[in-house]
Amino acid sequence: MSYSQLEKYLNALEESGFIAEKSGVWKTTEKGLHVIEACEVCRRIVEKVP
């Protein structure tokens, strides 16, 4: 991934409220953690489908 691609992804995630930058460190927000958990639930459901 190029630096410009990384910037686009970080900007999109920040604008959506999934991550936040503080003192040069990117952290997952509470909203972002909820999205990750929802994805995990979906993955577990899909794994059960034959």
mmCIF entry with sequence, helices, sheets and N, C-alpha, C, O atoms, coordinates in Angstrom:
data_MODEL
# 
_entry.id   MODEL 
# 
_entity.id                         1 
_entity.type                       polymer 
_entity.pdbx_number_of_molecules   1 
# 
_entity_poly.entity_id                      1 
_entity_poly.type                           'polypeptide(L)' 
_entity_poly.nstd_linkage                   no 
_entity_poly.nstd_monomer                   no 
_entity_poly.pdbx_seq_one_letter_code       MSYSQLEKYLNALEESGFIAEKSGVWKTTEKGLHVIEACEVCRRIVEKVP 
_entity_poly.pdbx_seq_one_letter_code_can   MSYSQLEKYLNALEESGFIAEKSGVWKTTEKGLHVIEACEVCRRIVEKVP 
_entity_poly.pdbx_strand_id                 A 
# 
loop_
_entity_poly_seq.entity_id 
_entity_poly_seq.num 
_entity_poly_seq.mon_id 
_entity_poly_seq.hetero 
1 1  MET n 
1 2  SER n 
1 3  TYR n 
1 4  SER n 
1 5  GLN n 
1 6  LEU n 
1 7  GLU n 
1 8  LYS n 
1 9  TYR n 
1 10 LEU n 
1 11 ASN n 
1 12 ALA n 
1 13 LEU n 
1 14 GLU n 
1 15 GLU n 
1 16 SER n 
1 17 GLY n 
1 18 PHE n 
1 19 ILE n 
1 20 ALA n 
1 21 GLU n 
1 22 LYS n 
1 23 SER n 
1 24 GLY n 
1 25 VAL n 
1 26 TRP n 
1 27 LYS n 
1 28 THR n 
1 29 THR n 
1 30 GLU n 
1 31 LYS n 
1 32 GLY n 
1 33 LEU n 
1 34 HIS n 
1 35 VAL n 
1 36 ILE n 
1 37 GLU n 
1 38 ALA n 
1 39 CYS n 
1 40 GLU n 
1 41 VAL n 
1 42 CYS n 
1 43 ARG n 
1 44 ARG n 
1 45 ILE n 
1 46 VAL n 
1 47 GLU n 
1 48 LYS n 
1 49 VAL n 
1 50 PRO n 
# 
_struct_asym.id          A 
_struct_asym.entity_id   1 
# 
loop_
_struct_conf.conf_type_id 
_struct_conf.id 
_struct_conf.pdbx_PDB_helix_id 
_struct_conf.beg_label_comp_id 
_struct_conf.beg_label_asym_id 
_struct_conf.beg_label_seq_id 
_struct_conf.pdbx_beg_PDB_ins_code 
_struct_conf.end_label_comp_id 
_struct_conf.end_label_asym_id 
_struct_conf.end_label_seq_id 
_struct_conf.pdbx_end_PDB_ins_code 
_struct_conf.beg_auth_comp_id 
_struct_conf.beg_auth_asym_id 
_struct_conf.beg_auth_seq_id 
_struct_conf.end_auth_comp_id 
_struct_conf.end_auth_asym_id 
_struct_conf.end_auth_seq_id 
_struct_conf.pdbx_PDB_helix_class 
_struct_conf.details 
_struct_conf.pdbx_PDB_helix_length 
HELX_P HELX_P1 AA1 TYR A 3  ? GLU A 15 ? TYR A 3  GLU A 15 1 ? 13 
HELX_P HELX_P2 AA2 GLU A 30 ? LYS A 48 ? GLU A 30 LYS A 48 1 ? 19 
# 
_struct_conf_type.id          HELX_P 
_struct_conf_type.criteria    ? 
_struct_conf_type.reference   ? 
# 
_struct_sheet.id               AA1 
_struct_sheet.type             ? 
_struct_sheet.number_strands   2 
_struct_sheet.details          ? 
# 
_struct_sheet_order.sheet_id     AA1 
_struct_sheet_order.range_id_1   1 
_struct_sheet_order.range_id_2   2 
_struct_sheet_order.offset       ? 
_struct_sheet_order.sense        anti-parallel 
# 
loop_
_struct_sheet_range.sheet_id 
_struct_sheet_range.id 
_struct_sheet_range.beg_label_comp_id 
_struct_sheet_range.beg_label_asym_id 
_struct_sheet_range.beg_label_seq_id 
_struct_sheet_range.pdbx_beg_PDB_ins_code 
_struct_sheet_range.end_label_comp_id 
_struct_sheet_range.end_label_asym_id 
_struct_sheet_range.end_label_seq_id 
_struct_sheet_range.pdbx_end_PDB_ins_code 
_struct_sheet_range.beg_auth_comp_id 
_struct_sheet_range.beg_auth_asym_id 
_struct_sheet_range.beg_auth_seq_id 
_struct_sheet_range.end_auth_comp_id 
_struct_sheet_range.end_auth_asym_id 
_struct_sheet_range.end_auth_seq_id 
AA1 1 ILE A 19 ? LYS A 22 ? ILE A 19 LYS A 22 
AA1 2 VAL A 25 ? THR A 28 ? VAL A 25 THR A 28 
# 
loop_
_atom_site.group_PDB 
_atom_site.id 
_atom_site.type_symbol 
_atom_site.label_atom_id 
_atom_site.label_alt_id 
_atom_site.label_comp_id 
_atom_site.label_asym_id 
_atom_site.label_entity_id 
_atom_site.label_seq_id 
_atom_site.pdbx_PDB_ins_code 
_atom_site.Cartn_x 
_atom_site.Cartn_y 
_atom_site.Cartn_z 
_atom_site.occupancy 
_atom_site.B_iso_or_equiv 
_atom_site.pdbx_formal_charge 
_atom_site.auth_seq_id 
_atom_site.auth_comp_id 
_atom_site.auth_asym_id 
_atom_site.auth_atom_id 
_atom_site.pdbx_PDB_model_num 
ATOM 1   N N  . MET A 1 1  ? 0.848   -1.159  0.000  1.00 0.00 ? 1  MET A N  1 
ATOM 2   C CA . MET A 1 1  ? 0.000   0.000   0.000  1.00 0.00 ? 1  MET A CA 1 
ATOM 3   C C  . MET A 1 1  ? 0.896   1.225   0.000  1.00 0.00 ? 1  MET A C  1 
ATOM 4   O O  . MET A 1 1  ? 1.861   1.303   0.760  1.00 0.00 ? 1  MET A O  1 
ATOM 5   N N  . SER A 1 2  ? 0.573   2.162   -0.843 1.00 0.00 ? 2  SER A N  1 
ATOM 6   C CA . SER A 1 2  ? 1.363   3.387   -0.912 1.00 0.00 ? 2  SER A CA 1 
ATOM 7   C C  . SER A 1 2  ? 0.938   4.345   0.205  1.00 0.00 ? 2  SER A C  1 
ATOM 8   O O  . SER A 1 2  ? -0.113  4.176   0.824  1.00 0.00 ? 2  SER A O  1 
ATOM 9   N N  . TYR A 1 3  ? 1.766   5.335   0.441  1.00 0.00 ? 3  TYR A N  1 
ATOM 10  C CA . TYR A 1 3  ? 1.464   6.324   1.479  1.00 0.00 ? 3  TYR A CA 1 
ATOM 11  C C  . TYR A 1 3  ? 0.188   7.088   1.141  1.00 0.00 ? 3  TYR A C  1 
ATOM 12  O O  . TYR A 1 3  ? -0.613  7.374   2.031  1.00 0.00 ? 3  TYR A O  1 
ATOM 13  N N  . SER A 1 4  ? -0.012  7.421   -0.130 1.00 0.00 ? 4  SER A N  1 
ATOM 14  C CA . SER A 1 4  ? -1.218  8.155   -0.518 1.00 0.00 ? 4  SER A CA 1 
ATOM 15  C C  . SER A 1 4  ? -2.467  7.295   -0.299 1.00 0.00 ? 4  SER A C  1 
ATOM 16  O O  . SER A 1 4  ? -3.508  7.819   0.099  1.00 0.00 ? 4  SER A O  1 
ATOM 17  N N  . GLN A 1 5  ? -2.382  5.993   -0.550 1.00 0.00 ? 5  GLN A N  1 
ATOM 18  C CA . GLN A 1 5  ? -3.512  5.099   -0.284 1.00 0.00 ? 5  GLN A CA 1 
ATOM 19  C C  . GLN A 1 5  ? -3.802  5.042   1.219  1.00 0.00 ? 5  GLN A C  1 
ATOM 20  O O  . GLN A 1 5  ? -4.958  5.089   1.641  1.00 0.00 ? 5  GLN A O  1 
ATOM 21  N N  . LEU A 1 6  ? -2.745  4.941   2.011  1.00 0.00 ? 6  LEU A N  1 
ATOM 22  C CA . LEU A 1 6  ? -2.896  4.907   3.462  1.00 0.00 ? 6  LEU A CA 1 
ATOM 23  C C  . LEU A 1 6  ? -3.593  6.166   3.960  1.00 0.00 ? 6  LEU A C  1 
ATOM 24  O O  . LEU A 1 6  ? -4.491  6.091   4.800  1.00 0.00 ? 6  LEU A O  1 
ATOM 25  N N  . GLU A 1 7  ? -3.185  7.314   3.448  1.00 0.00 ? 7  GLU A N  1 
ATOM 26  C CA . GLU A 1 7  ? -3.804  8.582   3.830  1.00 0.00 ? 7  GLU A CA 1 
ATOM 27  C C  . GLU A 1 7  ? -5.300  8.587   3.514  1.00 0.00 ? 7  GLU A C  1 
ATOM 28  O O  . GLU A 1 7  ? -6.104  9.047   4.325  1.00 0.00 ? 7  GLU A O  1 
ATOM 29  N N  . LYS A 1 8  ? -5.671  8.080   2.349  1.00 0.00 ? 8  LYS A N  1 
ATOM 30  C CA . LYS A 1 8  ? -7.085  8.038   1.958  1.00 0.00 ? 8  LYS A CA 1 
ATOM 31  C C  . LYS A 1 8  ? -7.884  7.161   2.917  1.00 0.00 ? 8  LYS A C  1 
ATOM 32  O O  . LYS A 1 8  ? -8.974  7.538   3.348  1.00 0.00 ? 8  LYS A O  1 
ATOM 33  N N  . TYR A 1 9  ? -7.339  5.986   3.251  1.00 0.00 ? 9  TYR A N  1 
ATOM 34  C CA . TYR A 1 9  ? -8.035  5.087   4.168  1.00 0.00 ? 9  TYR A CA 1 
ATOM 35  C C  . TYR A 1 9  ? -8.152  5.705   5.563  1.00 0.00 ? 9  TYR A C  1 
ATOM 36  O O  . TYR A 1 9  ? -9.220  5.664   6.173  1.00 0.00 ? 9  TYR A O  1 
ATOM 37  N N  . LEU A 1 10 ? -7.066  6.272   6.063  1.00 0.00 ? 10 LEU A N  1 
ATOM 38  C CA . LEU A 1 10 ? -7.111  6.892   7.389  1.00 0.00 ? 10 LEU A CA 1 
ATOM 39  C C  . LEU A 1 10 ? -8.110  8.042   7.416  1.00 0.00 ? 10 LEU A C  1 
ATOM 40  O O  . LEU A 1 10 ? -8.867  8.180   8.376  1.00 0.00 ? 10 LEU A O  1 
ATOM 41  N N  . ASN A 1 11 ? -8.120  8.864   6.379  1.00 0.00 ? 11 ASN A N  1 
ATOM 42  C CA . ASN A 1 11 ? -9.064  9.976   6.320  1.00 0.00 ? 11 ASN A CA 1 
ATOM 43  C C  . ASN A 1 11 ? -10.502 9.481   6.301  1.00 0.00 ? 11 ASN A C  1 
ATOM 44  O O  . ASN A 1 11 ? -11.353 10.034  6.997  1.00 0.00 ? 11 ASN A O  1 
ATOM 45  N N  . ALA A 1 12 ? -10.783 8.449   5.518  1.00 0.00 ? 12 ALA A N  1 
ATOM 46  C CA . ALA A 1 12 ? -12.140 7.902   5.440  1.00 0.00 ? 12 ALA A CA 1 
ATOM 47  C C  . ALA A 1 12 ? -12.563 7.326   6.789  1.00 0.00 ? 12 ALA A C  1 
ATOM 48  O O  . ALA A 1 12 ? -13.690 7.544   7.234  1.00 0.00 ? 12 ALA A O  1 
ATOM 49  N N  . LEU A 1 13 ? -11.666 6.598   7.435  1.00 0.00 ? 13 LEU A N  1 
ATOM 50  C CA . LEU A 1 13 ? -11.984 6.023   8.739  1.00 0.00 ? 13 LEU A CA 1 
ATOM 51  C C  . LEU A 1 13 ? -12.190 7.106   9.794  1.00 0.00 ? 13 LEU A C  1 
ATOM 52  O O  . LEU A 1 13 ? -13.075 6.990   10.642 1.00 0.00 ? 13 LEU A O  1 
ATOM 53  N N  . GLU A 1 14 ? -11.379 8.148   9.742  1.00 0.00 ? 14 GLU A N  1 
ATOM 54  C CA . GLU A 1 14 ? -11.511 9.252   10.698 1.00 0.00 ? 14 GLU A CA 1 
ATOM 55  C C  . GLU A 1 14 ? -12.815 10.015  10.461 1.00 0.00 ? 14 GLU A C  1 
ATOM 56  O O  . GLU A 1 14 ? -13.531 10.332  11.411 1.00 0.00 ? 14 GLU A O  1 
ATOM 57  N N  . GLU A 1 15 ? -13.120 10.306  9.208  1.00 0.00 ? 15 GLU A N  1 
ATOM 58  C CA . GLU A 1 15 ? -14.344 11.028  8.881  1.00 0.00 ? 15 GLU A CA 1 
ATOM 59  C C  . GLU A 1 15 ? -15.595 10.242  9.284  1.00 0.00 ? 15 GLU A C  1 
ATOM 60  O O  . GLU A 1 15 ? -16.626 10.829  9.614  1.00 0.00 ? 15 GLU A O  1 
ATOM 61  N N  . SER A 1 16 ? -15.495 8.917   9.253  1.00 0.00 ? 16 SER A N  1 
ATOM 62  C CA . SER A 1 16 ? -16.611 8.066   9.653  1.00 0.00 ? 16 SER A CA 1 
ATOM 63  C C  . SER A 1 16 ? -16.695 7.893   11.168 1.00 0.00 ? 16 SER A C  1 
ATOM 64  O O  . SER A 1 16 ? -17.673 7.348   11.679 1.00 0.00 ? 16 SER A O  1 
ATOM 65  N N  . GLY A 1 17 ? -15.679 8.352   11.879 1.00 0.00 ? 17 GLY A N  1 
ATOM 66  C CA . GLY A 1 17 ? -15.677 8.256   13.331 1.00 0.00 ? 17 GLY A CA 1 
ATOM 67  C C  . GLY A 1 17 ? -15.199 6.932   13.869 1.00 0.00 ? 17 GLY A C  1 
ATOM 68  O O  . GLY A 1 17 ? -15.435 6.616   15.035 1.00 0.00 ? 17 GLY A O  1 
ATOM 69  N N  . PHE A 1 18 ? -14.519 6.137   13.027 1.00 0.00 ? 18 PHE A N  1 
ATOM 70  C CA . PHE A 1 18 ? -14.045 4.827   13.452 1.00 0.00 ? 18 PHE A CA 1 
ATOM 71  C C  . PHE A 1 18 ? -12.667 4.877   14.106 1.00 0.00 ? 18 PHE A C  1 
ATOM 72  O O  . PHE A 1 18 ? -12.325 3.993   14.892 1.00 0.00 ? 18 PHE A O  1 
ATOM 73  N N  . ILE A 1 19 ? -11.883 5.890   13.794 1.00 0.00 ? 19 ILE A N  1 
ATOM 74  C CA . ILE A 1 19 ? -10.562 6.066   14.403 1.00 0.00 ? 19 ILE A CA 1 
ATOM 75  C C  . ILE A 1 19 ? -10.367 7.544   14.740 1.00 0.00 ? 19 ILE A C  1 
ATOM 76  O O  . ILE A 1 19 ? -11.054 8.411   14.200 1.00 0.00 ? 19 ILE A O  1 
ATOM 77  N N  . ALA A 1 20 ? -9.432  7.814   15.629 1.00 0.00 ? 20 ALA A N  1 
ATOM 78  C CA . ALA A 1 20 ? -9.091  9.184   15.998 1.00 0.00 ? 20 ALA A CA 1 
ATOM 79  C C  . ALA A 1 20 ? -7.584  9.250   16.239 1.00 0.00 ? 20 ALA A C  1 
ATOM 80  O O  . ALA A 1 20 ? -6.977  8.295   16.722 1.00 0.00 ? 20 ALA A O  1 
ATOM 81  N N  . GLU A 1 21 ? -6.998  10.386  15.896 1.00 0.00 ? 21 GLU A N  1 
ATOM 82  C CA . GLU A 1 21 ? -5.556  10.583  16.067 1.00 0.00 ? 21 GLU A CA 1 
ATOM 83  C C  . GLU A 1 21 ? -5.317  11.498  17.251 1.00 0.00 ? 21 GLU A C  1 
ATOM 84  O O  . GLU A 1 21 ? -5.920  12.566  17.356 1.00 0.00 ? 21 GLU A O  1 
ATOM 85  N N  . LYS A 1 22 ? -4.428  11.071  18.147 1.00 0.00 ? 22 LYS A N  1 
ATOM 86  C CA . LYS A 1 22 ? -4.030  11.883  19.290 1.00 0.00 ? 22 LYS A CA 1 
ATOM 87  C C  . LYS A 1 22 ? -2.531  11.766  19.459 1.00 0.00 ? 22 LYS A C  1 
ATOM 88  O O  . LYS A 1 22 ? -1.998  10.670  19.632 1.00 0.00 ? 22 LYS A O  1 
ATOM 89  N N  . SER A 1 23 ? -1.858  12.893  19.410 1.00 0.00 ? 23 SER A N  1 
ATOM 90  C CA . SER A 1 23 ? -0.400  12.949  19.594 1.00 0.00 ? 23 SER A CA 1 
ATOM 91  C C  . SER A 1 23 ? 0.330   12.012  18.640 1.00 0.00 ? 23 SER A C  1 
ATOM 92  O O  . SER A 1 23 ? 1.309   11.371  19.022 1.00 0.00 ? 23 SER A O  1 
ATOM 93  N N  . GLY A 1 24 ? -0.144  11.931  17.401 1.00 0.00 ? 24 GLY A N  1 
ATOM 94  C CA . GLY A 1 24 ? 0.516   11.128  16.383 1.00 0.00 ? 24 GLY A CA 1 
ATOM 95  C C  . GLY A 1 24 ? 0.190   9.645   16.420 1.00 0.00 ? 24 GLY A C  1 
ATOM 96  O O  . GLY A 1 24 ? 0.776   8.861   15.673 1.00 0.00 ? 24 GLY A O  1 
ATOM 97  N N  . VAL A 1 25 ? -0.743  9.253   17.282 1.00 0.00 ? 25 VAL A N  1 
ATOM 98  C CA . VAL A 1 25 ? -1.117  7.846   17.406 1.00 0.00 ? 25 VAL A CA 1 
ATOM 99  C C  . VAL A 1 25 ? -2.586  7.688   17.007 1.00 0.00 ? 25 VAL A C  1 
ATOM 100 O O  . VAL A 1 25 ? -3.453  8.404   17.507 1.00 0.00 ? 25 VAL A O  1 
ATOM 101 N N  . TRP A 1 26 ? -2.855  6.745   16.103 1.00 0.00 ? 26 TRP A N  1 
ATOM 102 C CA . TRP A 1 26 ? -4.221  6.463   15.681 1.00 0.00 ? 26 TRP A CA 1 
ATOM 103 C C  . TRP A 1 26 ? -4.806  5.414   16.599 1.00 0.00 ? 26 TRP A C  1 
ATOM 104 O O  . TRP A 1 26 ? -4.178  4.389   16.863 1.00 0.00 ? 26 TRP A O  1 
ATOM 105 N N  . LYS A 1 27 ? -6.024  5.670   17.093 1.00 0.00 ? 27 LYS A N  1 
ATOM 106 C CA . LYS A 1 27 ? -6.683  4.712   17.978 1.00 0.00 ? 27 LYS A CA 1 
ATOM 107 C C  . LYS A 1 27 ? -8.100  4.457   17.488 1.00 0.00 ? 27 LYS A C  1 
ATOM 108 O O  . LYS A 1 27 ? -8.749  5.338   16.925 1.00 0.00 ? 27 LYS A O  1 
ATOM 109 N N  . THR A 1 28 ? -8.558  3.249   17.711 1.00 0.00 ? 28 THR A N  1 
ATOM 110 C CA . THR A 1 28 ? -9.924  2.878   17.370 1.00 0.00 ? 28 THR A CA 1 
ATOM 111 C C  . THR A 1 28 ? -10.867 3.529   18.374 1.00 0.00 ? 28 THR A C  1 
ATOM 112 O O  . THR A 1 28 ? -10.637 3.469   19.582 1.00 0.00 ? 28 THR A O  1 
ATOM 113 N N  . THR A 1 29 ? -11.927 4.149   17.869 1.00 0.00 ? 29 THR A N  1 
ATOM 114 C CA . THR A 1 29 ? -12.917 4.779   18.732 1.00 0.00 ? 29 THR A CA 1 
ATOM 115 C C  . THR A 1 29 ? -13.917 3.735   19.222 1.00 0.00 ? 29 THR A C  1 
ATOM 116 O O  . THR A 1 29 ? -13.886 2.584   18.787 1.00 0.00 ? 29 THR A O  1 
ATOM 117 N N  . GLU A 1 30 ? -14.795 4.142   20.121 1.00 0.00 ? 30 GLU A N  1 
ATOM 118 C CA . GLU A 1 30 ? -15.859 3.254   20.590 1.00 0.00 ? 30 GLU A CA 1 
ATOM 119 C C  . GLU A 1 30 ? -16.726 2.815   19.417 1.00 0.00 ? 30 GLU A C  1 
ATOM 120 O O  . GLU A 1 30 ? -17.104 1.648   19.321 1.00 0.00 ? 30 GLU A O  1 
ATOM 121 N N  . LYS A 1 31 ? -17.038 3.746   18.533 1.00 0.00 ? 31 LYS A N  1 
ATOM 122 C CA . LYS A 1 31 ? -17.822 3.422   17.337 1.00 0.00 ? 31 LYS A CA 1 
ATOM 123 C C  . LYS A 1 31 ? -17.083 2.398   16.478 1.00 0.00 ? 31 LYS A C  1 
ATOM 124 O O  . LYS A 1 31 ? -17.695 1.461   15.966 1.00 0.00 ? 31 LYS A O  1 
ATOM 125 N N  . GLY A 1 32 ? -15.784 2.572   16.319 1.00 0.00 ? 32 GLY A N  1 
ATOM 126 C CA . GLY A 1 32 ? -14.983 1.630   15.544 1.00 0.00 ? 32 GLY A CA 1 
ATOM 127 C C  . GLY A 1 32 ? -14.967 0.247   16.162 1.00 0.00 ? 32 GLY A C  1 
ATOM 128 O O  . GLY A 1 32 ? -15.007 -0.755  15.449 1.00 0.00 ? 32 GLY A O  1 
ATOM 129 N N  . LEU A 1 33 ? -14.908 0.184   17.479 1.00 0.00 ? 33 LEU A N  1 
ATOM 130 C CA . LEU A 1 33 ? -14.925 -1.105  18.172 1.00 0.00 ? 33 LEU A CA 1 
ATOM 131 C C  . LEU A 1 33 ? -16.262 -1.814  17.965 1.00 0.00 ? 33 LEU A C  1 
ATOM 132 O O  . LEU A 1 33 ? -16.306 -3.038  17.839 1.00 0.00 ? 33 LEU A O  1 
ATOM 133 N N  . HIS A 1 34 ? -17.352 -1.045  17.931 1.00 0.00 ? 34 HIS A N  1 
ATOM 134 C CA . HIS A 1 34 ? -18.666 -1.643  17.675 1.00 0.00 ? 34 HIS A CA 1 
ATOM 135 C C  . HIS A 1 34 ? -18.725 -2.232  16.267 1.00 0.00 ? 34 HIS A C  1 
ATOM 136 O O  . HIS A 1 34 ? -19.309 -3.296  16.062 1.00 0.00 ? 34 HIS A O  1 
ATOM 137 N N  . VAL A 1 35 ? -18.130 -1.551  15.309 1.00 0.00 ? 35 VAL A N  1 
ATOM 138 C CA . VAL A 1 35 ? -18.110 -2.055  13.934 1.00 0.00 ? 35 VAL A CA 1 
ATOM 139 C C  . VAL A 1 35 ? -17.302 -3.347  13.855 1.00 0.00 ? 35 VAL A C  1 
ATOM 140 O O  . VAL A 1 35 ? -17.716 -4.300  13.196 1.00 0.00 ? 35 VAL A O  1 
ATOM 141 N N  . ILE A 1 36 ? -16.165 -3.381  14.517 1.00 0.00 ? 36 ILE A N  1 
ATOM 142 C CA . ILE A 1 36 ? -15.331 -4.588  14.529 1.00 0.00 ? 36 ILE A CA 1 
ATOM 143 C C  . ILE A 1 36 ? -16.111 -5.754  15.130 1.00 0.00 ? 36 ILE A C  1 
ATOM 144 O O  . ILE A 1 36 ? -16.079 -6.863  14.598 1.00 0.00 ? 36 ILE A O  1 
ATOM 145 N N  . GLU A 1 37 ? -16.811 -5.506  16.238 1.00 0.00 ? 37 GLU A N  1 
ATOM 146 C CA . GLU A 1 37 ? -17.597 -6.565  16.872 1.00 0.00 ? 37 GLU A CA 1 
ATOM 147 C C  . GLU A 1 37 ? -18.716 -7.036  15.951 1.00 0.00 ? 37 GLU A C  1 
ATOM 148 O O  . GLU A 1 37 ? -18.973 -8.237  15.861 1.00 0.00 ? 37 GLU A O  1 
ATOM 149 N N  . ALA A 1 38 ? -19.386 -6.110  15.264 1.00 0.00 ? 38 ALA A N  1 
ATOM 150 C CA . ALA A 1 38 ? -20.450 -6.489  14.328 1.00 0.00 ? 38 ALA A CA 1 
ATOM 151 C C  . ALA A 1 38 ? -19.893 -7.359  13.205 1.00 0.00 ? 38 ALA A C  1 
ATOM 152 O O  . ALA A 1 38 ? -20.540 -8.320  12.788 1.00 0.00 ? 38 ALA A O  1 
ATOM 153 N N  . CYS A 1 39 ? -18.712 -7.034  12.719 1.00 0.00 ? 39 CYS A N  1 
ATOM 154 C CA . CYS A 1 39 ? -18.075 -7.845  11.674 1.00 0.00 ? 39 CYS A CA 1 
ATOM 155 C C  . CYS A 1 39 ? -17.748 -9.241  12.194 1.00 0.00 ? 39 CYS A C  1 
ATOM 156 O O  . CYS A 1 39 ? -17.897 -10.223 11.467 1.00 0.00 ? 39 CYS A O  1 
ATOM 157 N N  . GLU A 1 40 ? -17.310 -9.334  13.426 1.00 0.00 ? 40 GLU A N  1 
ATOM 158 C CA . GLU A 1 40 ? -17.015 -10.634 14.026 1.00 0.00 ? 40 GLU A CA 1 
ATOM 159 C C  . GLU A 1 40 ? -18.281 -11.477 14.146 1.00 0.00 ? 40 GLU A C  1 
ATOM 160 O O  . GLU A 1 40 ? -18.254 -12.678 13.880 1.00 0.00 ? 40 GLU A O  1 
ATOM 161 N N  . VAL A 1 41 ? -19.385 -10.855 14.543 1.00 0.00 ? 41 VAL A N  1 
ATOM 162 C CA . VAL A 1 41 ? -20.655 -11.578 14.641 1.00 0.00 ? 41 VAL A CA 1 
ATOM 163 C C  . VAL A 1 41 ? -21.053 -12.104 13.269 1.00 0.00 ? 41 VAL A C  1 
ATOM 164 O O  . VAL A 1 41 ? -21.450 -13.262 13.137 1.00 0.00 ? 41 VAL A O  1 
ATOM 165 N N  . CYS A 1 42 ? -20.947 -11.262 12.251 1.00 0.00 ? 42 CYS A N  1 
ATOM 166 C CA . CYS A 1 42 ? -21.287 -11.689 10.890 1.00 0.00 ? 42 CYS A CA 1 
ATOM 167 C C  . CYS A 1 42 ? -20.384 -12.827 10.422 1.00 0.00 ? 42 CYS A C  1 
ATOM 168 O O  . CYS A 1 42 ? -20.854 -13.772 9.789  1.00 0.00 ? 42 CYS A O  1 
ATOM 169 N N  . ARG A 1 43 ? -19.108 -12.741 10.726 1.00 0.00 ? 43 ARG A N  1 
ATOM 170 C CA . ARG A 1 43 ? -18.174 -13.806 10.336 1.00 0.00 ? 43 ARG A CA 1 
ATOM 171 C C  . ARG A 1 43 ? -18.547 -15.122 10.980 1.00 0.00 ? 43 ARG A C  1 
ATOM 172 O O  . ARG A 1 43 ? -18.509 -16.166 10.329 1.00 0.00 ? 43 ARG A O  1 
ATOM 173 N N  . ARG A 1 44 ? -18.912 -15.086 12.274 1.00 0.00 ? 44 ARG A N  1 
ATOM 174 C CA . ARG A 1 44 ? -19.290 -16.320 12.964 1.00 0.00 ? 44 ARG A CA 1 
ATOM 175 C C  . ARG A 1 44 ? -20.568 -16.912 12.374 1.00 0.00 ? 44 ARG A C  1 
ATOM 176 O O  . ARG A 1 44 ? -20.698 -18.131 12.261 1.00 0.00 ? 44 ARG A O  1 
ATOM 177 N N  . ILE A 1 45 ? -21.503 -16.052 12.003 1.00 0.00 ? 45 ILE A N  1 
ATOM 178 C CA . ILE A 1 45 ? -22.743 -16.531 11.391 1.00 0.00 ? 45 ILE A CA 1 
ATOM 179 C C  . ILE A 1 45 ? -22.460 -17.182 10.049 1.00 0.00 ? 45 ILE A C  1 
ATOM 180 O O  . ILE A 1 45 ? -22.979 -18.261 9.762  1.00 0.00 ? 45 ILE A O  1 
ATOM 181 N N  . VAL A 1 46 ? -21.655 -16.547 9.234  1.00 0.00 ? 46 VAL A N  1 
ATOM 182 C CA . VAL A 1 46 ? -21.333 -17.071 7.904  1.00 0.00 ? 46 VAL A CA 1 
ATOM 183 C C  . VAL A 1 46 ? -20.602 -18.398 8.010  1.00 0.00 ? 46 VAL A C  1 
ATOM 184 O O  . VAL A 1 46 ? -20.823 -19.286 7.187  1.00 0.00 ? 46 VAL A O  1 
ATOM 185 N N  . GLU A 1 47 ? -19.741 -18.552 8.998  1.00 0.00 ? 47 GLU A N  1 
ATOM 186 C CA . GLU A 1 47 ? -19.018 -19.813 9.173  1.00 0.00 ? 47 GLU A CA 1 
ATOM 187 C C  . GLU A 1 47 ? -19.958 -20.974 9.462  1.00 0.00 ? 47 GLU A C  1 
ATOM 188 O O  . GLU A 1 47 ? -19.630 -22.120 9.156  1.00 0.00 ? 47 GLU A O  1 
ATOM 189 N N  . LYS A 1 48 ? -21.108 -20.701 10.038 1.00 0.00 ? 48 LYS A N  1 
ATOM 190 C CA . LYS A 1 48 ? -22.060 -21.761 10.374 1.00 0.00 ? 48 LYS A CA 1 
ATOM 191 C C  . LYS A 1 48 ? -22.905 -22.188 9.185  1.00 0.00 ? 48 LYS A C  1 
ATOM 192 O O  . LYS A 1 48 ? -23.538 -23.242 9.230  1.00 0.00 ? 48 LYS A O  1 
ATOM 193 N N  . VAL A 1 49 ? -22.926 -21.388 8.119  1.00 0.00 ? 49 VAL A N  1 
ATOM 194 C CA . VAL A 1 49 ? -23.724 -21.709 6.948  1.00 0.00 ? 49 VAL A CA 1 
ATOM 195 C C  . VAL A 1 49 ? -23.009 -22.770 6.131  1.00 0.00 ? 49 VAL A C  1 
ATOM 196 O O  . VAL A 1 49 ? -21.835 -22.614 5.795  1.00 0.00 ? 49 VAL A O  1 
ATOM 197 N N  . PRO A 1 50 ? -23.723 -23.867 5.805  1.00 0.00 ? 50 PRO A N  1 
ATOM 198 C CA . PRO A 1 50 ? -23.065 -24.956 5.037  1.00 0.00 ? 50 PRO A CA 1 
ATOM 199 C C  . PRO A 1 50 ? -22.757 -24.569 3.601  1.00 0.00 ? 50 PRO A C  1 
ATOM 200 O O  . PRO A 1 50 ? -22.211 -25.376 2.848  1.00 0.00 ? 50 PRO A O  1 
# 
